């Protein structure tokens, strides 16, 4: 146990954010650089090293949280980094982007604020990079087997790194012009600066992983040809089919899917554009969808100089305390204020969009909505609550319905789908086609970064067993594992 009285003597402290008026002037991460390290020892010392650490169950990766908390408390950063990497290929990603279901499962959280697990995690990995404790781990020998990974998001990268380290020759195919998937072109810079991705890519290159950008399997290269070239294939193409809003006026100019809007601001930061082709500057912006992607649109619109930002959510406003149906240690649906929400804007709950109204040039100008309530278990419009709000830029951030089937990848491989429309797989993450595996959102459906990395690691074990007959790679989860699913 790090500090037997730590949870009694110290309250919860989290990372310090830069002032709103300062951070809105740039796209850098919102937190004050270096602000965590002075407090992280005491925060790690709040960990009680529980006899049954429920934080393990809350994390799909099975992170060894009490162990690296103890090392962080004692400032043994090398040991902390080793324990962290034992279960997680990319803790600098999860430490910045994961909603931390581990903290919801923290035993201390039963009657006190939980341990700041996420902040400890990111402190350990940032310190490890600073001190040179993160180095390439090239395999001692090559197996002679080849693997293609389709998609370079967290699932694809995790699978590729595990398989490369197992001695296989791995090539990652990415349809975008840069590696990273939604980490690169879905997550705004203010949530995670892309230097973190670039650093990992260089590590993976040094280990032997090969990267092929600008190639979409199914269109630029037939899936059948890819399968002939490689001994195994891992599909980690994500769930990129966005949920649409089929209401009158949807065709108006100025109404975009979130993943049409967000990547453009990332491309500005990469130097591809001087300003975004779709900018919120001077416009009344409405974001439809109350989740993390919606919050990313809110923060992006603020930085582009929006005249106003309104975020709409069809569900009622969540409570600030657990409700009886979501007891500890499950992941509760709570009202949360992200860094983007701290920066301004209005959040409106229990409303549904009825239609859009435009001007004579076909540009959206107004969004018409109505309040809704649950009647017999269904959301129903409340009569007399219709109104309209100004909307010159609208982003749809309502989630994703499944993997892209328009590019021919599913059909060309001849893959079966499950009842939820995702690519079906067995206990080893193998699809209905021998030698073809699936990991991440493409097989699981839209989920969290920790699930993606866990699935990538588990699928890598399945591929390794397929190629060699046995595997020493870890398998954090099974495809059917839905425990504490968020």
C-alpha positions as CSV (number, residue, x, y, z in Angstrom):
1,X,0.0,0.0,0.0
2,X,1.5,3.3,-1.1
3,X,0.4,5.4,1.9
4,X,-1.8,3.7,4.6
5,X,-3.4,7.1,5.5
6,X,-3.3,8.7,2.1
7,X,-7.0,8.6,1.5
8,X,-7.6,10.0,4.9
9,X,-5.1,12.8,4.8
10,X,-5.4,14.0,1.2
11,X,-8.4,15.0,-0.9
12,X,-8.8,14.5,-4.6
13,X,-7.0,16.9,-6.8
14,X,-7.1,16.9,-10.6
15,X,-5.0,18.4,-13.4
16,X,-5.0,22.2,-13.5
17,X,-6.5,23.7,-16.6
18,X,-5.3,26.8,-18.3
19,X,-7.6,29.9,-18.1
20,X,-10.4,29.8,-20.6
21,X,-9.5,33.1,-22.2
22,X,-5.9,31.9,-22.7
23,X,-6.6,28.4,-24.1
24,X,-9.3,29.6,-26.6
25,X,-6.5,31.5,-28.4
26,X,-4.7,28.3,-29.3
27,X,-5.2,24.6,-30.0
28,X,-2.8,23.3,-27.4
29,X,-4.0,20.8,-24.7
30,X,-6.1,22.6,-22.1
31,X,-4.0,21.5,-19.1
32,X,-1.2,23.5,-17.6
33,X,2.0,21.7,-18.6
34,X,3.8,20.2,-15.6
35,X,1.0,20.9,-13.2
36,X,0.4,17.3,-12.3
37,X,3.8,16.1,-11.2
38,X,3.9,18.1,-7.9
39,X,0.6,16.7,-6.7
40,X,0.7,13.2,-8.2
41,X,2.6,11.5,-5.4
42,X,-0.1,12.4,-2.9
43,X,-2.8,11.5,-5.3
44,X,-1.3,8.1,-6.0
45,X,-0.9,7.6,-2.3
46,X,-4.7,7.8,-1.9
47,X,-4.9,4.3,-3.5
48,X,-5.8,1.8,-0.8
49,X,-4.4,-1.3,-2.6
50,X,-7.7,-3.0,-2.0
51,X,-7.9,-6.7,-1.4
52,X,-10.2,-6.9,-4.4
53,X,-9.2,-4.0,-6.7
54,X,-12.5,-3.3,-8.6
55,X,-10.7,-0.8,-10.7
56,X,-9.2,-3.8,-12.6
57,X,-12.7,-4.9,-13.5
58,X,-13.7,-1.4,-14.5
59,X,-10.9,-1.2,-17.0
60,X,-11.2,-3.5,-20.1
61,X,-7.4,-3.5,-20.3
62,X,-7.1,-4.9,-16.8
63,X,-4.6,-2.2,-15.9
64,X,-2.5,-3.0,-12.8
65,X,-3.6,0.2,-11.1
66,X,-2.6,-0.4,-7.5
67,X,0.8,-1.5,-8.5
68,X,1.7,1.6,-10.6
69,X,0.0,3.8,-8.1
70,X,2.5,2.5,-5.5
71,X,5.5,3.0,-7.8
72,X,4.3,6.6,-8.6
73,X,3.9,7.4,-4.9
74,X,7.5,6.2,-4.4
75,X,8.7,8.1,-7.5
76,X,10.0,4.9,-9.1
77,X,9.0,6.0,-12.5
78,X,10.7,3.3,-14.5
79,X,8.9,0.5,-12.5
80,X,5.6,2.4,-12.8
81,X,6.1,2.7,-16.6
82,X,6.9,-1.1,-16.9
83,X,3.7,-1.9,-15.0
84,X,1.6,0.5,-17.1
85,X,2.9,-0.9,-20.4
86,X,2.3,-4.5,-19.2
87,X,-1.4,-4.1,-20.1
88,X,-1.6,-1.0,-22.2
89,X,0.3,-0.1,-25.4
90,X,-0.6,3.5,-25.4
91,X,-1.3,5.0,-21.9
92,X,-0.6,8.5,-23.2
93,X,-3.8,8.1,-25.3
94,X,-6.0,6.6,-22.7
95,X,-4.7,8.9,-20.0
96,X,-6.0,11.8,-22.0
97,X,-9.1,10.4,-23.8
98,X,-10.6,7.7,-21.7
99,X,-13.6,8.6,-19.5
100,X,-12.0,6.5,-16.8
101,X,-14.5,3.7,-15.9
102,X,-11.7,2.5,-13.6
103,X,-12.4,5.6,-11.4
104,X,-16.1,4.8,-11.3
105,X,-15.2,1.3,-10.0
106,X,-12.6,2.6,-7.4
107,X,-13.5,1.2,-4.0
108,X,-12.7,4.6,-2.4
109,X,-15.4,6.0,-4.6
110,X,-18.1,4.2,-2.6
111,X,-18.1,7.1,-0.1
112,X,-15.3,9.5,-1.1
113,X,-14.0,11.0,-4.3
114,X,-12.2,8.3,-6.3
115,X,-8.5,8.1,-6.8
116,X,-7.4,10.2,-9.8
117,X,-6.3,7.1,-11.7
118,X,-6.3,8.8,-15.1
119,X,-4.1,11.7,-14.0
120,X,-1.6,9.3,-12.4
121,X,-1.5,7.2,-15.6
122,X,-0.8,10.2,-17.8
123,X,1.9,11.5,-15.4
124,X,3.7,8.1,-15.4
125,X,3.8,7.9,-19.2
126,X,4.8,11.5,-19.8
127,X,7.6,11.0,-17.3
128,X,8.6,7.8,-19.0
129,X,8.9,9.6,-22.4
130,X,10.9,12.4,-20.7
131,X,13.4,10.0,-19.1
132,X,13.8,7.7,-22.1
133,X,12.0,4.7,-20.5
134,X,9.9,4.2,-23.6
135,X,12.1,2.5,-26.2
136,X,11.4,0.3,-29.3
137,X,11.0,-3.4,-28.6
138,X,12.0,-5.1,-31.7
139,X,11.5,-8.9,-31.9
140,X,14.5,-11.1,-31.4
141,X,13.6,-13.2,-34.4
142,X,11.1,-13.1,-37.3
143,X,8.5,-15.7,-37.8
144,X,8.4,-15.4,-41.5
145,X,4.6,-14.8,-41.3
146,X,2.9,-11.6,-42.7
147,X,-0.1,-9.8,-41.3
148,X,-2.1,-6.9,-42.8
149,X,-3.9,-4.6,-40.4
150,X,-6.8,-2.5,-41.9
151,X,-7.1,0.7,-40.0
152,X,-4.7,2.7,-37.8
153,X,-6.9,3.7,-34.9
154,X,-6.2,2.5,-31.4
155,X,-7.4,-1.1,-32.1
156,X,-5.3,-1.4,-35.3
157,X,-2.2,0.1,-33.8
158,X,-2.4,-2.1,-30.7
159,X,-2.9,-5.2,-32.8
160,X,0.0,-4.2,-35.1
161,X,2.4,-3.5,-32.3
162,X,1.6,-6.7,-30.5
163,X,2.0,-8.8,-33.7
164,X,5.2,-7.0,-34.7
165,X,6.7,-7.7,-31.2
166,X,5.7,-11.4,-31.6
167,X,8.0,-11.5,-34.7
168,X,5.5,-11.2,-37.5
169,X,6.0,-8.8,-40.4
170,X,3.1,-6.3,-40.1
171,X,1.8,-3.7,-42.5
172,X,-0.9,-1.2,-41.5
173,X,-3.2,0.1,-44.2
174,X,-4.9,3.5,-43.6
175,X,-7.2,5.2,-46.1
176,X,-6.4,8.7,-44.8
177,X,-3.2,10.5,-45.6
178,X,-1.8,10.1,-42.1
179,X,-1.7,7.4,-39.5
180,X,-4.0,7.5,-36.4
181,X,-7.6,7.0,-37.5
182,X,-10.0,9.0,-35.3
183,X,-7.1,9.7,-32.9
184,X,-5.7,11.8,-35.7
185,X,-8.8,13.2,-37.4
186,X,-11.5,12.9,-34.9
187,X,-10.0,14.0,-31.6
188,X,-9.3,17.8,-31.5
189,X,-5.8,19.0,-30.7
190,X,-6.9,20.6,-27.4
191,X,-7.8,17.1,-26.1
192,X,-4.7,15.4,-27.4
193,X,-1.8,17.0,-29.3
194,X,-0.9,14.9,-32.2
195,X,2.8,14.8,-31.2
196,X,1.8,11.9,-28.9
197,X,0.7,9.8,-31.9
198,X,3.7,10.8,-34.0
199,X,6.0,9.6,-31.2
200,X,4.3,6.2,-31.0
201,X,4.4,5.8,-34.8
202,X,8.2,6.4,-34.8
203,X,8.5,3.8,-32.0
204,X,6.5,1.3,-34.1
205,X,8.5,2.0,-37.2
206,X,11.7,1.3,-35.3
207,X,10.2,-2.0,-34.1
208,X,9.5,-3.0,-37.7
209,X,5.8,-2.2,-38.3
210,X,5.2,-0.8,-41.8
211,X,2.6,1.8,-42.7
212,X,0.7,2.3,-45.9
213,X,-1.4,5.5,-46.1
214,X,-3.9,6.7,-48.7
215,X,-5.0,3.1,-49.4
216,X,-8.6,2.1,-48.8
217,X,-9.1,-1.6,-48.8
218,X,-12.2,-2.4,-50.9
219,X,-11.7,0.5,-53.2
220,X,-8.0,1.1,-53.9
221,X,-7.0,-2.5,-53.2
222,X,-9.4,-5.4,-53.3
223,X,-9.9,-7.3,-50.1
224,X,-9.4,-10.6,-51.9
225,X,-6.0,-9.4,-53.3
226,X,-4.9,-8.3,-49.8
227,X,-5.8,-11.7,-48.4
228,X,-3.7,-13.4,-51.0
229,X,-0.7,-11.3,-50.1
230,X,-0.7,-11.9,-46.4
231,X,-1.0,-14.9,-44.1
232,X,-3.5,-13.1,-41.9
233,X,-5.6,-10.0,-41.9
234,X,-6.9,-7.9,-39.0
235,X,-9.8,-5.6,-39.7
236,X,-9.8,-2.6,-37.4
237,X,-11.6,-0.1,-39.7
238,X,-13.9,1.3,-37.0
239,X,-17.6,2.0,-37.0
240,X,-17.5,5.0,-39.3
241,X,-21.1,5.0,-40.6
242,X,-22.6,8.0,-38.8
243,X,-26.2,8.1,-37.6
244,X,-28.1,10.6,-39.7
245,X,-31.0,12.9,-38.9
246,X,-33.7,12.4,-41.6
247,X,-35.8,15.6,-41.1
248,X,-36.9,18.2,-43.6
249,X,-34.0,20.6,-44.4
250,X,-31.3,18.1,-43.8
251,X,-30.0,18.8,-47.3
252,X,-29.4,22.5,-46.6
253,X,-25.8,23.8,-46.8
254,X,-24.3,24.2,-43.4
255,X,-25.5,20.9,-41.9
256,X,-22.6,18.4,-41.4
257,X,-21.8,15.2,-39.7
258,X,-19.4,15.8,-36.9
259,X,-16.8,13.7,-38.7
260,X,-17.0,16.0,-41.7
261,X,-16.4,19.0,-39.5
262,X,-13.9,17.9,-36.9
263,X,-11.1,16.5,-39.2
264,X,-10.9,19.8,-41.1
265,X,-9.7,21.6,-37.9
266,X,-7.2,18.9,-37.4
267,X,-5.9,19.4,-40.9
268,X,-5.4,23.1,-40.2
269,X,-3.2,22.1,-37.3
270,X,-1.3,19.7,-39.6
271,X,-0.6,22.6,-42.0
272,X,-2.9,21.4,-44.8
273,X,-5.1,24.5,-44.6
274,X,-4.7,28.0,-43.4
275,X,-8.3,28.1,-42.1
276,X,-10.9,25.4,-42.0
277,X,-13.1,25.1,-45.1
278,X,-16.0,24.7,-42.7
279,X,-15.5,27.3,-40.0
280,X,-17.8,28.4,-37.2
281,X,-16.4,31.9,-37.2
282,X,-19.1,34.5,-36.6
283,X,-21.9,31.9,-36.8
284,X,-24.6,30.6,-34.5
285,X,-23.6,26.9,-34.1
286,X,-25.9,24.1,-33.0
287,X,-24.4,20.7,-32.0
288,X,-26.9,17.9,-32.0
289,X,-25.8,15.1,-29.6
290,X,-24.7,15.4,-26.0
291,X,-21.8,13.0,-26.0
292,X,-18.0,13.4,-26.2
293,X,-18.0,14.0,-29.9
294,X,-20.6,16.7,-29.4
295,X,-18.3,18.3,-26.8
296,X,-15.4,18.1,-29.3
297,X,-17.6,20.1,-31.8
298,X,-18.4,22.6,-29.0
299,X,-14.7,23.2,-28.2
300,X,-13.8,23.5,-31.8
301,X,-16.5,26.0,-32.5
302,X,-15.3,28.1,-29.6
303,X,-11.8,28.2,-31.0
304,X,-13.0,29.2,-34.4
305,X,-14.8,32.2,-33.0
306,X,-18.5,31.1,-33.1
307,X,-21.1,33.8,-32.3
308,X,-22.9,31.3,-30.1
309,X,-22.8,27.6,-29.5
310,X,-25.8,25.5,-28.4
311,X,-25.7,21.7,-27.8
312,X,-28.9,19.7,-28.0
313,X,-29.5,16.3,-26.3
314,X,-32.7,14.3,-26.7
315,X,-32.4,12.6,-23.4
316,X,-33.1,14.2,-20.0
317,X,-30.3,15.9,-18.1
318,X,-28.3,13.3,-16.1
319,X,-28.1,13.6,-12.4
320,X,-24.9,14.5,-10.5
321,X,-25.3,11.4,-8.2
322,X,-25.6,7.7,-9.1
323,X,-29.1,6.6,-9.6
324,X,-30.2,3.2,-8.0
325,X,-30.1,1.5,-11.4
326,X,-26.4,2.2,-11.8
327,X,-24.8,1.2,-8.5
328,X,-21.1,1.1,-7.7
329,X,-19.0,-0.3,-9.4
330,X,-20.8,0.1,-12.7
331,X,-20.1,3.1,-15.0
332,X,-22.9,5.6,-14.2
333,X,-24.4,8.1,-16.6
334,X,-23.7,11.4,-14.8
335,X,-23.9,15.0,-15.7
336,X,-20.3,16.1,-16.6
337,X,-18.8,19.3,-17.6
338,X,-15.9,18.9,-20.0
339,X,-13.3,21.4,-20.8
340,X,-15.3,22.5,-23.8
341,X,-18.4,23.2,-21.7
342,X,-16.3,25.3,-19.3
343,X,-15.5,27.5,-22.2
344,X,-19.1,28.6,-22.8
345,X,-22.2,27.8,-24.8
346,X,-25.6,26.5,-23.8
347,X,-26.7,22.9,-23.2
348,X,-30.3,22.0,-23.8
349,X,-31.8,18.6,-22.8
350,X,-35.0,16.7,-23.6
351,X,-35.4,18.3,-27.1
352,X,-35.8,16.9,-30.5
353,X,-35.1,18.5,-33.9
354,X,-38.2,18.7,-36.1
355,X,-36.7,20.4,-39.2
356,X,-34.2,23.0,-40.5
357,X,-35.1,26.2,-42.2
358,X,-32.9,27.9,-44.7
359,X,-32.5,31.1,-46.8
360,X,-33.1,31.6,-50.5
361,X,-29.6,30.4,-51.2
362,X,-30.1,27.1,-49.5
363,X,-28.0,27.9,-46.4
364,X,-29.3,26.7,-43.0
365,X,-30.5,29.6,-40.8
366,X,-32.8,28.2,-38.2
367,X,-33.3,24.9,-36.3
368,X,-36.8,24.0,-35.2
369,X,-37.2,21.9,-32.1
370,X,-39.7,20.6,-29.6
371,X,-39.4,19.4,-26.0
372,X,-39.8,15.7,-25.5
373,X,-40.8,13.5,-22.5
374,X,-41.1,9.8,-21.8
375,X,-44.6,8.5,-22.3
376,X,-45.0,4.7,-21.9
377,X,-41.3,4.3,-22.2
378,X,-41.0,6.3,-25.4
379,X,-39.8,9.8,-26.1
380,X,-42.8,11.8,-27.2
381,X,-43.1,15.5,-28.2
382,X,-44.7,17.8,-25.7
383,X,-47.5,19.9,-27.4
384,X,-47.0,23.6,-27.3
385,X,-43.2,23.5,-26.8
386,X,-42.1,24.1,-30.4
387,X,-39.6,26.9,-31.0
388,X,-36.8,27.8,-33.3
389,X,-33.2,28.8,-32.6
390,X,-30.6,30.5,-34.9
391,X,-28.4,27.9,-36.6
392,X,-25.9,28.9,-39.4
393,X,-23.7,25.8,-38.8
394,X,-25.1,22.5,-37.5
395,X,-23.1,19.4,-36.6
396,X,-24.6,16.0,-36.1
397,X,-22.8,14.1,-33.3
398,X,-25.3,11.3,-32.7
399,X,-23.0,8.4,-32.8
400,X,-22.3,5.6,-35.3
401,X,-24.3,2.7,-36.5
402,X,-21.6,0.3,-37.8
403,X,-18.6,-0.2,-40.1
404,X,-18.6,1.2,-43.6
405,X,-20.1,-1.3,-46.0
406,X,-20.1,1.0,-49.1
407,X,-16.4,0.5,-49.9
408,X,-16.9,-3.2,-50.6
409,X,-14.6,-4.5,-47.8
410,X,-17.3,-6.6,-46.1
411,X,-18.7,-8.0,-49.3
412,X,-15.3,-8.7,-50.9
413,X,-14.1,-10.7,-47.9
414,X,-17.5,-12.4,-47.7
415,X,-17.9,-11.6,-44.0
416,X,-20.9,-12.5,-41.8
417,X,-22.5,-9.8,-39.7
418,X,-23.9,-10.2,-36.2
419,X,-27.4,-9.2,-35.1
420,X,-26.2,-5.7,-34.3
421,X,-24.8,-5.2,-37.8
422,X,-21.2,-5.5,-36.8
423,X,-18.7,-8.0,-38.2
424,X,-19.2,-11.3,-36.5
425,X,-16.3,-13.1,-34.8
426,X,-15.5,-16.1,-32.6
427,X,-13.8,-16.3,-29.3
428,X,-10.4,-15.7,-30.9
429,X,-11.7,-12.6,-32.8
430,X,-11.7,-14.5,-36.1
431,X,-14.4,-13.7,-38.6
432,X,-16.4,-16.2,-40.6
433,X,-13.4,-16.2,-43.0
434,X,-10.4,-18.2,-41.8
435,X,-7.4,-16.0,-41.3
436,X,-9.4,-12.8,-41.2
437,X,-9.8,-11.2,-37.8
438,X,-11.7,-8.1,-36.5
439,X,-11.0,-5.8,-33.6
440,X,-12.4,-2.6,-32.2
441,X,-15.5,-0.8,-33.2
442,X,-15.8,-2.8,-36.5
443,X,-16.7,-5.9,-34.4
444,X,-17.9,-4.4,-31.2
445,X,-19.8,-1.4,-32.3
446,X,-19.1,2.2,-31.2
447,X,-17.2,2.1,-27.9
448,X,-14.3,3.5,-25.9
449,X,-10.6,3.8,-26.6
450,X,-9.8,1.3,-23.8
451,X,-12.1,-1.3,-25.4
452,X,-10.4,-0.7,-28.8
453,X,-6.9,-1.2,-27.4
454,X,-8.0,-4.2,-25.4
455,X,-9.6,-5.7,-28.5
456,X,-6.6,-5.0,-30.6
457,X,-4.4,-6.9,-28.1
458,X,-6.8,-9.8,-27.8
459,X,-7.2,-10.1,-31.6
460,X,-3.4,-10.1,-31.9
461,X,-3.2,-13.1,-29.6
462,X,-5.8,-14.9,-31.9
463,X,-3.8,-14.1,-35.0
464,X,-0.6,-15.3,-33.3
465,X,-2.2,-18.6,-32.4
466,X,-3.5,-19.0,-35.9
467,X,-0.1,-18.4,-37.4
468,X,2.1,-20.4,-35.0
469,X,-0.2,-22.7,-33.1
470,X,0.4,-21.1,-29.8
471,X,0.8,-17.6,-28.3
472,X,2.3,-15.9,-25.3
473,X,0.6,-12.6,-26.1
474,X,-2.0,-11.5,-23.5
475,X,-5.7,-11.5,-24.2
476,X,-7.4,-9.0,-21.9
477,X,-11.0,-9.7,-23.1
478,X,-13.2,-12.0,-25.1
479,X,-15.5,-10.7,-27.8
480,X,-18.6,-11.6,-25.7
481,X,-17.3,-9.6,-22.7
482,X,-19.8,-6.8,-22.1
483,X,-19.2,-6.4,-18.3
484,X,-19.3,-2.8,-17.2
485,X,-19.7,-1.9,-20.9
486,X,-19.9,1.9,-21.6
